Amino acid sequence: MTNATLRLLLIVLSCTWAIAGTAQEKKTITGVVKDSAGNALPGVSINEKVLQLLL
């Protein structure tokens, strides 16, 4: 392989690694779940559905 090919490969792998690292950040979301009348629903939990893209 030539030096240019190795540099390009290194750049592509670095970008892929950087994107994958930022996509896995965990964040806490807080709030109140309410019914249609606006009353808070006690004991309710929410699950986030995550779409994973393959690179």
Backbone torsions as a table, in degrees:
resi	resn	phi	psi	omega
1	MET	NA	147.8	178.6
2	THR	-86.3	166.4	179.0
3	ASN	-61.6	-37.6	-180.0
4	ALA	-64.8	-39.3	178.9
5	THR	-66.6	-42.1	178.6
6	LEU	-65.2	-39.7	177.8
7	ARG	-63.8	-43.6	179.3
8	LEU	-63.4	-41.9	177.5
9	LEU	-62.7	-42.3	178.3
10	LEU	-63.5	-40.3	179.1
11	ILE	-65.2	-45.0	-179.6
12	VAL	-63.5	-44.5	179.1
13	LEU	-65.7	-38.4	178.1
14	SER	-64.4	-42.4	178.8
15	CYS	-65.4	-42.0	178.9
16	THR	-62.6	-43.1	179.4
17	TRP	-65.0	-40.2	179.9
18	ALA	-66.2	-41.4	179.7
19	ILE	-65.9	-44.1	-179.8
20	ALA	-64.8	-36.1	179.9
21	GLY	-67.5	-39.5	-179.3
22	THR	-78.1	-23.7	-178.6
23	ALA	-74.7	-13.9	-175.8
24	GLN	-103.0	17.0	178.2
25	GLU	-68.9	138.8	177.7
26	LYS	-100.3	134.2	178.8
27	LYS	-129.1	144.6	177.2
28	THR	-99.2	129.0	178.5
29	ILE	-114.4	129.2	178.9
30	THR	-121.4	157.6	178.6
31	GLY	170.7	-171.2	-178.6
32	VAL	-123.0	129.3	175.8
33	VAL	-92.1	128.3	-177.3
34	LYS	-121.8	152.6	175.5
35	ASP	-82.8	-177.2	-176.2
36	SER	-65.8	-20.8	178.1
37	ALA	-88.5	-3.0	179.1
38	GLY	90.3	8.5	178.7
39	ASN	-86.6	138.3	178.9
40	ALA	-67.2	141.1	178.8
41	LEU	-101.7	109.7	-177.9
42	PRO	-72.9	143.1	175.1
43	GLY	77.0	13.7	-178.8
44	VAL	-86.5	139.3	174.5
45	SER	-125.8	155.9	-178.3
46	ILE	-121.2	135.8	174.1
47	ASN	-109.9	131.8	179.0
48	GLU	-88.5	131.4	176.4
49	LYS	-94.0	124.2	-174.5
50	VAL	-108.2	133.5	175.4
51	LEU	-99.0	121.6	179.4
52	GLN	-103.5	129.9	178.4
53	LEU	-101.0	136.0	176.9
54	LEU	-90.5	130.9	178.8
55	LEU	-91.5	NA	NA
